[in-house]
């Protein structure tokens, strides 16, 4: 299985790395394909795509199974379904990875019904969020395949951007140095 893990990674946190490690250690994992959003993604305080990729490379280079894709940088974003369809030309057996926090707005995603019907999902489940039963009930009328893995680490790139004191807890030392060397996330 090729697990597709998208996000802004602005910056990549220790929690992102723990999720990547969980995915790599799944018995059916062939690759973890990380997809940072492109620069056209409308998100405040988004650092340039190339810098986010460099940070990801710093903390994932030891993992042979990790691929960092520039697909959303090369192609304007037209929805996750389009991204996965493009990826499927090079990588069979795709599974989309998402957190329970993203499920709250999932029904606003571009072609979400077709996306659910076309690809299996691996849900990163946090205990304070929706239960498996809540999620299955919410999507009971839509064709879908969900797998779940538990995860209870705080994921907060926002805190890492805005609070220098929290960075040591949230970020790998290589990322902190990169941020300092490149003068990123300054007010």
MODELLER restraints for C-alpha pairs under 7 A, 6 or more apart:
rsr = mdl.restraints
at = mdl.atoms
rsr.add(forms.Gaussian(group=physical.xy_distance, feature=features.Distance(at['CA:1:A'], at['CA:28:A']), mean=5.56, stdev=0.5))
rsr.add(forms.Gaussian(group=physical.xy_distance, feature=features.Distance(at['CA:1:A'], at['CA:29:A']), mean=5.00, stdev=0.5))
rsr.add(forms.Gaussian(group=physical.xy_distance, feature=features.Distance(at['CA:1:A'], at['CA:30:A']), mean=5.34, stdev=0.5))
rsr.add(forms.Gaussian(group=physical.xy_distance, feature=features.Distance(at['CA:1:A'], at['CA:93:A']), mean=5.17, stdev=0.5))
rsr.add(forms.Gaussian(group=physical.xy_distance, feature=features.Distance(at['CA:1:A'], at['CA:94:A']), mean=6.09, stdev=0.5))
rsr.add(forms.Gaussian(group=physical.xy_distance, feature=features.Distance(at['CA:1:A'], at['CA:95:A']), mean=6.83, stdev=0.5))
rsr.add(forms.Gaussian(group=physical.xy_distance, feature=features.Distance(at['CA:2:A'], at['CA:29:A']), mean=6.17, stdev=0.5))
rsr.add(forms.Gaussian(group=physical.xy_distance, feature=features.Distance(at['CA:2:A'], at['CA:30:A']), mean=5.47, stdev=0.5))
rsr.add(forms.Gaussian(group=physical.xy_distance, feature=features.Distance(at['CA:2:A'], at['CA:31:A']), mean=4.81, stdev=0.5))
rsr.add(forms.Gaussian(group=physical.xy_distance, feature=features.Distance(at['CA:2:A'], at['CA:32:A']), mean=5.86, stdev=0.5))
rsr.add(forms.Gaussian(group=physical.xy_distance, feature=features.Distance(at['CA:2:A'], at['CA:33:A']), mean=6.89, stdev=0.5))
rsr.add(forms.Gaussian(group=physical.xy_distance, feature=features.Distance(at['CA:2:A'], at['CA:91:A']), mean=6.95, stdev=0.5))
rsr.add(forms.Gaussian(group=physical.xy_distance, feature=features.Distance(at['CA:2:A'], at['CA:93:A']), mean=5.86, stdev=0.5))
rsr.add(forms.Gaussian(group=physical.xy_distance, feature=features.Distance(at['CA:2:A'], at['CA:94:A']), mean=4.81, stdev=0.5))
rsr.add(forms.Gaussian(group=physical.xy_distance, feature=features.Distance(at['CA:2:A'], at['CA:95:A']), mean=6.10, stdev=0.5))
rsr.add(forms.Gaussian(group=physical.xy_distance, feature=features.Distance(at['CA:3:A'], at['CA:31:A']), mean=6.25, stdev=0.5))
rsr.add(forms.Gaussian(group=physical.xy_distance, feature=features.Distance(at['CA:3:A'], at['CA:32:A']), mean=4.80, stdev=0.5))
rsr.add(forms.Gaussian(group=physical.xy_distance, feature=features.Distance(at['CA:3:A'], at['CA:33:A']), mean=6.01, stdev=0.5))
rsr.add(forms.Gaussian(group=physical.xy_distance, feature=features.Distance(at['CA:3:A'], at['CA:94:A']), mean=5.90, stdev=0.5))
rsr.add(forms.Gaussian(group=physical.xy_distance, feature=features.Distance(at['CA:3:A'], at['CA:95:A']), mean=4.86, stdev=0.5))
rsr.add(forms.Gaussian(group=physical.xy_distance, feature=features.Distance(at['CA:3:A'], at['CA:96:A']), mean=5.95, stdev=0.5))
rsr.add(forms.Gaussian(group=physical.xy_distance, feature=features.Distance(at['CA:3:A'], at['CA:97:A']), mean=6.49, stdev=0.5))
rsr.add(forms.Gaussian(group=physical.xy_distance, feature=features.Distance(at['CA:4:A'], at['CA:32:A']), mean=5.95, stdev=0.5))
rsr.add(forms.Gaussian(group=physical.xy_distance, feature=features.Distance(at['CA:4:A'], at['CA:33:A']), mean=4.75, stdev=0.5))
rsr.add(forms.Gaussian(group=physical.xy_distance, feature=features.Distance(at['CA:4:A'], at['CA:34:A']), mean=6.03, stdev=0.5))
rsr.add(forms.Gaussian(group=physical.xy_distance, feature=features.Distance(at['CA:4:A'], at['CA:94:A']), mean=6.74, stdev=0.5))
rsr.add(forms.Gaussian(group=physical.xy_distance, feature=features.Distance(at['CA:4:A'], at['CA:95:A']), mean=5.99, stdev=0.5))
rsr.add(forms.Gaussian(group=physical.xy_distance, feature=features.Distance(at['CA:4:A'], at['CA:96:A']), mean=4.87, stdev=0.5))
rsr.add(forms.Gaussian(group=physical.xy_distance, feature=features.Distance(at['CA:4:A'], at['CA:97:A']), mean=5.74, stdev=0.5))
rsr.add(forms.Gaussian(group=physical.xy_distance, feature=features.Distance(at['CA:5:A'], at['CA:32:A']), mean=6.95, stdev=0.5))
rsr.add(forms.Gaussian(group=physical.xy_distance, feature=features.Distance(at['CA:5:A'], at['CA:33:A']), mean=6.02, stdev=0.5))
rsr.add(forms.Gaussian(group=physical.xy_distance, feature=features.Distance(at['CA:5:A'], at['CA:34:A']), mean=4.86, stdev=0.5))
rsr.add(forms.Gaussian(group=physical.xy_distance, feature=features.Distance(at['CA:5:A'], at['CA:35:A']), mean=6.08, stdev=0.5))
rsr.add(forms.Gaussian(group=physical.xy_distance, feature=features.Distance(at['CA:5:A'], at['CA:96:A']), mean=6.50, stdev=0.5))
rsr.add(forms.Gaussian(group=physical.xy_distance, feature=features.Distance(at['CA:5:A'], at['CA:97:A']), mean=5.12, stdev=0.5))
rsr.add(forms.Gaussian(group=physical.xy_distance, feature=features.Distance(at['CA:6:A'], at['CA:34:A']), mean=5.70, stdev=0.5))
rsr.add(forms.Gaussian(group=physical.xy_distance, feature=features.Distance(at['CA:6:A'], at['CA:35:A']), mean=4.43, stdev=0.5))
rsr.add(forms.Gaussian(group=physical.xy_distance, feature=features.Distance(at['CA:6:A'], at['CA:36:A']), mean=5.72, stdev=0.5))
rsr.add(forms.Gaussian(group=physical.xy_distance, feature=features.Distance(at['CA:7:A'], at['CA:35:A']), mean=6.47, stdev=0.5))
rsr.add(forms.Gaussian(group=physical.xy_distance, feature=features.Distance(at['CA:7:A'], at['CA:36:A']), mean=5.22, stdev=0.5))
rsr.add(forms.Gaussian(group=physical.xy_distance, feature=features.Distance(at['CA:7:A'], at['CA:37:A']), mean=5.95, stdev=0.5))
rsr.add(forms.Gaussian(group=physical.xy_distance, feature=features.Distance(at['CA:8:A'], at['CA:36:A']), mean=5.14, stdev=0.5))
rsr.add(forms.Gaussian(group=physical.xy_distance, feature=features.Distance(at['CA:8:A'], at['CA:37:A']), mean=5.18, stdev=0.5))
rsr.add(forms.Gaussian(group=physical.xy_distance, feature=features.Distance(at['CA:9:A'], at['CA:36:A']), mean=6.27, stdev=0.5))
rsr.add(forms.Gaussian(group=physical.xy_distance, feature=features.Distance(at['CA:9:A'], at['CA:52:A']), mean=6.47, stdev=0.5))
rsr.add(forms.Gaussian(group=physical.xy_distance, feature=features.Distance(at['CA:10:A'], at['CA:46:A']), mean=6.48, stdev=0.5))
rsr.add(forms.Gaussian(group=physical.xy_distance, feature=features.Distance(at['CA:10:A'], at['CA:47:A']), mean=6.56, stdev=0.5))
rsr.add(forms.Gaussian(group=physical.xy_distance, feature=features.Distance(at['CA:10:A'], at['CA:52:A']), mean=6.35, stdev=0.5))
rsr.add(forms.Gaussian(group=physical.xy_distance, feature=features.Distance(at['CA:10:A'], at['CA:157:A']), mean=6.01, stdev=0.5))
rsr.add(forms.Gaussian(group=physical.xy_distance, feature=features.Distance(at['CA:11:A'], at['CA:52:A']), mean=6.51, stdev=0.5))
rsr.add(forms.Gaussian(group=physical.xy_distance, feature=features.Distance(at['CA:11:A'], at['CA:157:A']), mean=5.77, stdev=0.5))
rsr.add(forms.Gaussian(group=physical.xy_distance, feature=features.Distance(at['CA:12:A'], at['CA:55:A']), mean=6.98, stdev=0.5))
rsr.add(forms.Gaussian(group=physical.xy_distance, feature=features.Distance(at['CA:12:A'], at['CA:56:A']), mean=6.39, stdev=0.5))
rsr.add(forms.Gaussian(group=physical.xy_distance, feature=features.Distance(at['CA:12:A'], at['CA:157:A']), mean=6.92, stdev=0.5))
rsr.add(forms.Gaussian(group=physical.xy_distance, feature=features.Distance(at['CA:13:A'], at['CA:157:A']), mean=6.38, stdev=0.5))
rsr.add(forms.Gaussian(group=physical.xy_distance, feature=features.Distance(at['CA:13:A'], at['CA:170:A']), mean=5.72, stdev=0.5))
rsr.add(forms.Gaussian(group=physical.xy_distance, feature=features.Distance(at['CA:13:A'], at['CA:171:A']), mean=4.85, stdev=0.5))
rsr.add(forms.Gaussian(group=physical.xy_distance, feature=features.Distance(at['CA:13:A'], at['CA:172:A']), mean=6.91, stdev=0.5))
rsr.add(forms.Gaussian(group=physical.xy_distance, feature=features.Distance(at['CA:14:A'], at['CA:170:A']), mean=5.69, stdev=0.5))
rsr.add(forms.Gaussian(group=physical.xy_distance, feature=features.Distance(at['CA:14:A'], at['CA:171:A']), mean=5.29, stdev=0.5))
rsr.add(forms.Gaussian(group=physical.xy_distance, feature=features.Distance(at['CA:14:A'], at['CA:172:A']), mean=6.06, stdev=0.5))
rsr.add(forms.Gaussian(group=physical.xy_distance, feature=features.Distance(at['CA:15:A'], at['CA:153:A']), mean=5.98, stdev=0.5))
rsr.add(forms.Gaussian(group=physical.xy_distance, feature=features.Distance(at['CA:15:A'], at['CA:154:A']), mean=6.70, stdev=0.5))
rsr.add(forms.Gaussian(group=physical.xy_distance, feature=features.Distance(at['CA:15:A'], at['CA:155:A']), mean=5.48, stdev=0.5))
rsr.add(forms.Gaussian(group=physical.xy_distance, feature=features.Distance(at['CA:23:A'], at['CA:29:A']), mean=6.82, stdev=0.5))
rsr.add(forms.Gaussian(group=physical.xy_distance, feature=features.Distance(at['CA:23:A'], at['CA:32:A']), mean=6.81, stdev=0.5))
rsr.add(forms.Gaussian(group=physical.xy_distance, feature=features.Distance(at['CA:24:A'], at['CA:32:A']), mean=6.57, stdev=0.5))
rsr.add(forms.Gaussian(group=physical.xy_distance, feature=features.Distance(at['CA:24:A'], at['CA:65:A']), mean=6.79, stdev=0.5))
rsr.add(forms.Gaussian(group=physical.xy_distance, feature=features.Distance(at['CA:30:A'], at['CA:65:A']), mean=6.60, stdev=0.5))
rsr.add(forms.Gaussian(group=physical.xy_distance, feature=features.Distance(at['CA:31:A'], at['CA:65:A']), mean=4.60, stdev=0.5))
rsr.add(forms.Gaussian(group=physical.xy_distance, feature=features.Distance(at['CA:31:A'], at['CA:66:A']), mean=5.77, stdev=0.5))
rsr.add(forms.Gaussian(group=physical.xy_distance, feature=features.Distance(at['CA:31:A'], at['CA:67:A']), mean=6.95, stdev=0.5))
rsr.add(forms.Gaussian(group=physical.xy_distance, feature=features.Distance(at['CA:32:A'], at['CA:65:A']), mean=6.02, stdev=0.5))
rsr.add(forms.Gaussian(group=physical.xy_distance, feature=features.Distance(at['CA:32:A'], at['CA:66:A']), mean=4.86, stdev=0.5))
rsr.add(forms.Gaussian(group=physical.xy_distance, feature=features.Distance(at['CA:32:A'], at['CA:67:A']), mean=6.16, stdev=0.5))
rsr.add(forms.Gaussian(group=physical.xy_distance, feature=features.Distance(at['CA:33:A'], at['CA:66:A']), mean=5.99, stdev=0.5))
rsr.add(forms.Gaussian(group=physical.xy_distance, feature=features.Distance(at['CA:33:A'], at['CA:67:A']), mean=4.75, stdev=0.5))
rsr.add(forms.Gaussian(group=physical.xy_distance, feature=features.Distance(at['CA:33:A'], at['CA:68:A']), mean=5.83, stdev=0.5))
rsr.add(forms.Gaussian(group=physical.xy_distance, feature=features.Distance(at['CA:33:A'], at['CA:69:A']), mean=6.55, stdev=0.5))
rsr.add(forms.Gaussian(group=physical.xy_distance, feature=features.Distance(at['CA:34:A'], at['CA:67:A']), mean=6.07, stdev=0.5))
rsr.add(forms.Gaussian(group=physical.xy_distance, feature=features.Distance(at['CA:34:A'], at['CA:68:A']), mean=4.75, stdev=0.5))
rsr.add(forms.Gaussian(group=physical.xy_distance, feature=features.Distance(at['CA:34:A'], at['CA:69:A']), mean=5.96, stdev=0.5))
rsr.add(forms.Gaussian(group=physical.xy_distance, feature=features.Distance(at['CA:35:A'], at['CA:68:A']), mean=6.18, stdev=0.5))
rsr.add(forms.Gaussian(group=physical.xy_distance, feature=features.Distance(at['CA:35:A'], at['CA:69:A']), mean=5.20, stdev=0.5))
rsr.add(forms.Gaussian(group=physical.xy_distance, feature=features.Distance(at['CA:35:A'], at['CA:70:A']), mean=6.72, stdev=0.5))
rsr.add(forms.Gaussian(group=physical.xy_distance, feature=features.Distance(at['CA:37:A'], at['CA:72:A']), mean=5.64, stdev=0.5))
rsr.add(forms.Gaussian(group=physical.xy_distance, feature=features.Distance(at['CA:37:A'], at['CA:73:A']), mean=6.89, stdev=0.5))
rsr.add(forms.Gaussian(group=physical.xy_distance, feature=features.Distance(at['CA:38:A'], at['CA:49:A']), mean=5.94, stdev=0.5))
rsr.add(forms.Gaussian(group=physical.xy_distance, feature=features.Distance(at['CA:38:A'], at['CA:72:A']), mean=4.89, stdev=0.5))
rsr.add(forms.Gaussian(group=physical.xy_distance, feature=features.Distance(at['CA:38:A'], at['CA:73:A']), mean=4.18, stdev=0.5))
rsr.add(forms.Gaussian(group=physical.xy_distance, feature=features.Distance(at['CA:39:A'], at['CA:48:A']), mean=6.24, stdev=0.5))
rsr.add(forms.Gaussian(group=physical.xy_distance, feature=features.Distance(at['CA:39:A'], at['CA:49:A']), mean=5.75, stdev=0.5))
rsr.add(forms.Gaussian(group=physical.xy_distance, feature=features.Distance(at['CA:39:A'], at['CA:73:A']), mean=6.62, stdev=0.5))
rsr.add(forms.Gaussian(group=physical.xy_distance, feature=features.Distance(at['CA:40:A'], at['CA:76:A']), mean=6.85, stdev=0.5))
rsr.add(forms.Gaussian(group=physical.xy_distance, feature=features.Distance(at['CA:55:A'], at['CA:175:A']), mean=6.10, stdev=0.5))
rsr.add(forms.Gaussian(group=physical.xy_distance, feature=features.Distance(at['CA:58:A'], at['CA:174:A']), mean=6.83, stdev=0.5))
rsr.add(forms.Gaussian(group=physical.xy_distance, feature=features.Distance(at['CA:60:A'], at['CA:66:A']), mean=6.90, stdev=0.5))
rsr.add(forms.Gaussian(group=physical.xy_distance, feature=features.Distance(at['CA:79:A'], at['CA:110:A']), mean=5.30, stdev=0.5))
rsr.add(forms.Gaussian(group=physical.xy_distance, feature=features.Distance(at['CA:81:A'], at['CA:115:A']), mean=5.25, stdev=0.5))
rsr.add(forms.Gaussian(group=physical.xy_distance, feature=features.Distance(at['CA:88:A'], at['CA:94:A']), mean=6.89, stdev=0.5))
rsr.add(forms.Gaussian(group=physical.xy_distance, feature=features.Distance(at['CA:94:A'], at['CA:119:A']), mean=6.77, stdev=0.5))
rsr.add(forms.Gaussian(group=physical.xy_distance, feature=features.Distance(at['CA:95:A'], at['CA:119:A']), mean=6.05, stdev=0.5))
rsr.add(forms.Gaussian(group=physical.xy_distance, feature=features.Distance(at['CA:95:A'], at['CA:120:A']), mean=5.04, stdev=0.5))
rsr.add(forms.Gaussian(group=physical.xy_distance, feature=features.Distance(at['CA:95:A'], at['CA:121:A']), mean=5.44, stdev=0.5))
rsr.add(forms.Gaussian(group=physical.xy_distance, feature=features.Distance(at['CA:95:A'], at['CA:122:A']), mean=6.64, stdev=0.5))
rsr.add(forms.Gaussian(group=physical.xy_distance, feature=features.Distance(at['CA:96:A'], at['CA:119:A']), mean=6.91, stdev=0.5))
rsr.add(forms.Gaussian(group=physical.xy_distance, feature=features.Distance(at['CA:96:A'], at['CA:120:A']), mean=6.37, stdev=0.5))
rsr.add(forms.Gaussian(group=physical.xy_distance, feature=features.Distance(at['CA:96:A'], at['CA:121:A']), mean=4.76, stdev=0.5))
rsr.add(forms.Gaussian(group=physical.xy_distance, feature=features.Distance(at['CA:96:A'], at['CA:122:A']), mean=6.06, stdev=0.5))
rsr.add(forms.Gaussian(group=physical.xy_distance, feature=features.Distance(at['CA:97:A'], at['CA:121:A']), mean=5.79, stdev=0.5))
rsr.add(forms.Gaussian(group=physical.xy_distance, feature=features.Distance(at['CA:97:A'], at['CA:122:A']), mean=4.74, stdev=0.5))
rsr.add(forms.Gaussian(group=physical.xy_distance, feature=features.Distance(at['CA:97:A'], at['CA:123:A']), mean=5.99, stdev=0.5))
rsr.add(forms.Gaussian(group=physical.xy_distance, feature=features.Distance(at['CA:98:A'], at['CA:122:A']), mean=6.42, stdev=0.5))
rsr.add(forms.Gaussian(group=physical.xy_distance, feature=features.Distance(at['CA:98:A'], at['CA:123:A']), mean=5.22, stdev=0.5))
rsr.add(forms.Gaussian(group=physical.xy_distance, feature=features.Distance(at['CA:98:A'], at['CA:124:A']), mean=5.95, stdev=0.5))
rsr.add(forms.Gaussian(group=physical.xy_distance, feature=features.Distance(at['CA:99:A'], at['CA:123:A']), mean=5.50, stdev=0.5))
rsr.add(forms.Gaussian(group=physical.xy_distance, feature=features.Distance(at['CA:99:A'], at['CA:124:A']), mean=4.51, stdev=0.5))
rsr.add(forms.Gaussian(group=physical.xy_distance, feature=features.Distance(at['CA:99:A'], at['CA:125:A']), mean=6.21, stdev=0.5))
rsr.add(forms.Gaussian(group=physical.xy_distance, feature=features.Distance(at['CA:100:A'], at['CA:123:A']), mean=6.33, stdev=0.5))
rsr.add(forms.Gaussian(group=physical.xy_distance, feature=features.Distance(at['CA:100:A'], at['CA:124:A']), mean=6.16, stdev=0.5))
rsr.add(forms.Gaussian(group=physical.xy_distance, feature=features.Distance(at['CA:100:A'], at['CA:125:A']), mean=5.52, stdev=0.5))
rsr.add(forms.Gaussian(group=physical.xy_distance, feature=features.Distance(at['CA:100:A'], at['CA:126:A']), mean=6.79, stdev=0.5))
rsr.add(forms.Gaussian(group=physical.xy_distance, feature=features.Distance(at['CA:100:A'], at['CA:129:A']), mean=6.40, stdev=0.5))
rsr.add(forms.Gaussian(group=physical.xy_distance, feature=features.Distance(at['CA:100:A'], at['CA:130:A']), mean=6.56, stdev=0.5))
rsr.add(forms.Gaussian(group=physical.xy_distance, feature=features.Distance(at['CA:101:A'], at['CA:129:A']), mean=7.00, stdev=0.5))
rsr.add(forms.Gaussian(group=physical.xy_distance, feature=features.Distance(at['CA:106:A'], at['CA:112:A']), mean=6.96, stdev=0.5))
rsr.add(forms.Gaussian(group=physical.xy_distance, feature=features.Distance(at['CA:113:A'], at['CA:142:A']), mean=6.83, stdev=0.5))
rsr.add(forms.Gaussian(group=physical.xy_distance, feature=features.Distance(at['CA:116:A'], at['CA:143:A']), mean=6.50, stdev=0.5))
rsr.add(forms.Gaussian(group=physical.xy_distance, feature=features.Distance(at['CA:116:A'], at['CA:144:A']), mean=5.07, stdev=0.5))
rsr.add(forms.Gaussian(group=physical.xy_distance, feature=features.Distance(at['CA:117:A'], at['CA:143:A']), mean=5.11, stdev=0.5))
rsr.add(forms.Gaussian(group=physical.xy_distance, feature=features.Distance(at['CA:117:A'], at['CA:144:A']), mean=5.23, stdev=0.5))
rsr.add(forms.Gaussian(group=physical.xy_distance, feature=features.Distance(at['CA:120:A'], at['CA:144:A']), mean=6.82, stdev=0.5))
rsr.add(forms.Gaussian(group=physical.xy_distance, feature=features.Distance(at['CA:120:A'], at['CA:145:A']), mean=4.83, stdev=0.5))
rsr.add(forms.Gaussian(group=physical.xy_distance, feature=features.Distance(at['CA:120:A'], at['CA:146:A']), mean=6.06, stdev=0.5))
rsr.add(forms.Gaussian(group=physical.xy_distance, feature=features.Distance(at['CA:121:A'], at['CA:145:A']), mean=6.12, stdev=0.5))
rsr.add(forms.Gaussian(group=physical.xy_distance, feature=features.Distance(at['CA:121:A'], at['CA:146:A']), mean=4.90, stdev=0.5))
rsr.add(forms.Gaussian(group=physical.xy_distance, feature=features.Distance(at['CA:121:A'], at['CA:147:A']), mean=6.24, stdev=0.5))
rsr.add(forms.Gaussian(group=physical.xy_distance, feature=features.Distance(at['CA:122:A'], at['CA:146:A']), mean=5.82, stdev=0.5))
rsr.add(forms.Gaussian(group=physical.xy_distance, feature=features.Distance(at['CA:122:A'], at['CA:147:A']), mean=4.75, stdev=0.5))
rsr.add(forms.Gaussian(group=physical.xy_distance, feature=features.Distance(at['CA:122:A'], at['CA:148:A']), mean=5.58, stdev=0.5))
rsr.add(forms.Gaussian(group=physical.xy_distance, feature=features.Distance(at['CA:123:A'], at['CA:146:A']), mean=6.74, stdev=0.5))
rsr.add(forms.Gaussian(group=physical.xy_distance, feature=features.Distance(at['CA:123:A'], at['CA:147:A']), mean=6.06, stdev=0.5))
rsr.add(forms.Gaussian(group=physical.xy_distance, feature=features.Distance(at['CA:123:A'], at['CA:148:A']), mean=4.75, stdev=0.5))
rsr.add(forms.Gaussian(group=physical.xy_distance, feature=features.Distance(at['CA:123:A'], at['CA:149:A']), mean=6.36, stdev=0.5))
rsr.add(forms.Gaussian(group=physical.xy_distance, feature=features.Distance(at['CA:124:A'], at['CA:148:A']), mean=6.14, stdev=0.5))
rsr.add(forms.Gaussian(group=physical.xy_distance, feature=features.Distance(at['CA:124:A'], at['CA:149:A']), mean=5.33, stdev=0.5))
rsr.add(forms.Gaussian(group=physical.xy_distance, feature=features.Distance(at['CA:124:A'], at['CA:150:A']), mean=6.03, stdev=0.5))
rsr.add(forms.Gaussian(group=physical.xy_distance, feature=features.Distance(at['CA:124:A'], at['CA:151:A']), mean=6.09, stdev=0.5))
rsr.add(forms.Gaussian(group=physical.xy_distance, feature=features.Distance(at['CA:125:A'], at['CA:148:A']), mean=6.40, stdev=0.5))
rsr.add(forms.Gaussian(group=physical.xy_distance, feature=features.Distance(at['CA:125:A'], at['CA:149:A']), mean=5.86, stdev=0.5))
rsr.add(forms.Gaussian(group=physical.xy_distance, feature=features.Distance(at['CA:125:A'], at['CA:150:A']), mean=4.76, stdev=0.5))
rsr.add(forms.Gaussian(group=physical.xy_distance, feature=features.Distance(at['CA:125:A'], at['CA:151:A']), mean=5.57, stdev=0.5))
rsr.add(forms.Gaussian(group=physical.xy_distance, feature=features.Distance(at['CA:126:A'], at['CA:150:A']), mean=6.05, stdev=0.5))
rsr.add(forms.Gaussian(group=physical.xy_distance, feature=features.Distance(at['CA:126:A'], at['CA:151:A']), mean=5.17, stdev=0.5))
rsr.add(forms.Gaussian(group=physical.xy_distance, feature=features.Distance(at['CA:126:A'], at['CA:152:A']), mean=5.18, stdev=0.5))
rsr.add(forms.Gaussian(group=physical.xy_distance, feature=features.Distance(at['CA:127:A'], at['CA:152:A']), mean=6.51, stdev=0.5))
rsr.add(forms.Gaussian(group=physical.xy_distance, feature=features.Distance(at['CA:159:A'], at['CA:166:A']), mean=6.60, stdev=0.5))
rsr.add(forms.Gaussian(group=physical.xy_distance, feature=features.Distance(at['CA:160:A'], at['CA:166:A']), mean=6.18, stdev=0.5))
rsr.add(forms.Gaussian(group=physical.xy_distance, feature=features.Distance(at['CA:160:A'], at['CA:167:A']), mean=4.91, stdev=0.5))
rsr.add(forms.Gaussian(group=physical.xy_distance, feature=features.Distance(at['CA:160:A'], at['CA:170:A']), mean=6.45, stdev=0.5))
rsr.add(forms.Gaussian(group=physical.xy_distance, feature=features.Distance(at['CA:161:A'], at['CA:185:A']), mean=5.33, stdev=0.5))
